[in-house]
Amino acid sequence: MPRLTVVDPSTATGKVKEIFDGPLKGKHLNIFRGLANSPAALQGYLGISGALKEGLLSAKEREVIALTLAEMNQCAYCLAAHTAIGKGAGMSEQDTIDARKGKLGDPKTAALRQFVITLHEKKGFVGDDALKTFRAAGFSDGHVAEVIANYALNIYTNYFNHVNDTTVDFPAAPKLS
């Protein structure tokens, strides 16, 4: 059960109403209904996620980042959401499981996942070898910047969902064996 107020889009007012009637029209997910307690928090999420969709990383690569972090942070909401979103980005259910488990067949995607893990474990203090390995897999400095931005966005949603105990409104992610 959510620990924060769940904002009802049908009774929202002001900036929150504008957001629910505009960019979130028909997308009244529980995470957004919780974030709506602060128009700035909701708008911040929409701003960075919208900007990153226009970046260098593909939708699949962004989902690998999201699934990796959701698994590491044990965020049931984000695991469910990004399993569904990953499928919409062309991933199979098995691909989403493999991203969580680290069993990616593609070396470039595996290098992305490993860079995200290193970024997380080293709290941003990645070494020269990690950058060299990431670049050798075919990524640029622009990709590095975007991985960090996607990392921040996913930590934001993982931690928000932990604090809020957001009710999952997606099909549950498959259990890992």
N, C-alpha and C positions, 0 to 999 in steps of 0.2 A: 504494500500500500504506500503510495507516495507520501513523503514527509513534508513536501511543500504544497502550497495551494495549487490546485489544478485549475488553470484559467479556461473557462468555457468560451470558445471563440464566438458563440452566438450572443454572449452578453459583454464581450470585451469592449473597451472604449479607448479613445485616443489613439496613440501610436500603435498599440497592440492590435486594435481593431483594423487599422490601416494595413498592418503586416498580414493579419489573418485574411483580410479581404483582397490583398494584393499578391505578394509573392508566395504566400502559403495558402492561397485559395484551394480548398479541397485537400490540403495536406495537414490536417489537424492531428498530427501524431502526438503521443504523450510527451515525448521529449520537448517538443515545441510548446505544448501547453504548460509545462513546468518552467521552461526558460522564459515564458511570457510574463512571469512575475516581474521581470525587468526588461522593458523594451530595449534597453541598451545591450543586454546580454543576448537577447534574441536577434537583434539587428547585427550584433558582432558576429554571431555564428553564421548568419546568412551572408554577410559581407565576405568573410574569409572563405567560406565554402564555395560561394559563387565565383570569387576571383580564382580560386585554385582549379576550378573546372576548366578554366581557359588557359591553364598552364602547360608545361612541357610533359608532365606525367600523364599517362593514359588513365582512363577510368579504371581499368583493371589494376594498374600499378597503385592507384590511390586506394583501391579496395584491399590490396595485399597489405598496405601499410595499416589500414583500419583493422583488418582481421588479425594481423600480428599483434597489434597493441591491445585490442579487445581481449585476445587470449591471454596475453601477458598480465593484463590488469583485471582479468576475470570479470569483465563487464558483460553480463547476460544480455542487456538491452542492445549494446553495440554489436555483439556477436550475432544476434538475431537480425538486426537491421542490416548489417553489412553482408550477411549471408544472402539476404534477399536482394540487396542492392548489387552485390557482386554478380549474382545470376543475371540481373538486368544489364550488367556490363560485359556479359559474354562468358562468365565463368560458370562451370558446372558446379553442382553441389560438391563433387569430389575435389574440384579445384579449391573451393573455399575451405574444405577440410585440410587439404594439403598446405594451403597458406598458413593455417593455424598450427599445423604440425611441423612445418619446415621441410616438407617433402616435395619441393618444387622441382620439376624436371628441367625447366628453362634456366640456364646459368645466370642470365641477366636478372630475372625475377628473383632468383635465389640470392644474388648479390644485393639487391634492393632490400630484401627481408633481413639479411644479415646486417646491413648498414643501419636499419631501423633498430634492431636489437642492440647493436653496439651503442648507438645514440642513446637509447634508453638506459642501458646498463652503466654507461660512462657519464650519464647526466649531461650530455653534450660535449664532454671533453674527449672527443674521438681523436685517435692518434693519426699520424701521417700515413701509416700502413693501411688503416681503414679507408681513408680518403683515396689512396692510391688504388686499392682493390676495387672500390666503388667506381672510380673513373675508368679503370681497365675493363670493367664490364660494359662500358659504353655510355656512361653517364657523364654529364657536364657539371660545371659549377652551378649552373642554373638549376639543374636537377637537385643538387645538394641543398640549395636554398629552399626549393619546393618540398623536399622531403622533410626538412625541419619545420616548415609551415604546416604541412599535413600532420606531422607528429604533434605539434602544438594543438591543432584543431581536435585531433582524436583524444589527446589527454584531457582537453577541455570537456568533451562529451562523456568520456569514460568517468571522470571524476564527478561531473554533474550528476550522472545517473547513479553513481554510488551514494552521493549525499542525498539525493532526492528519493532513491529507491523507486525509480521510474518503472511503472507498470509496462511490461513488454507488450507491444501491440503488433508484433510481427510473429510469424511462425517461429518457434524456438529453433535455435541452431542445433544441428546434429551433435550428439554427444561424441566425444573422442574416445576411441578404444585404446 
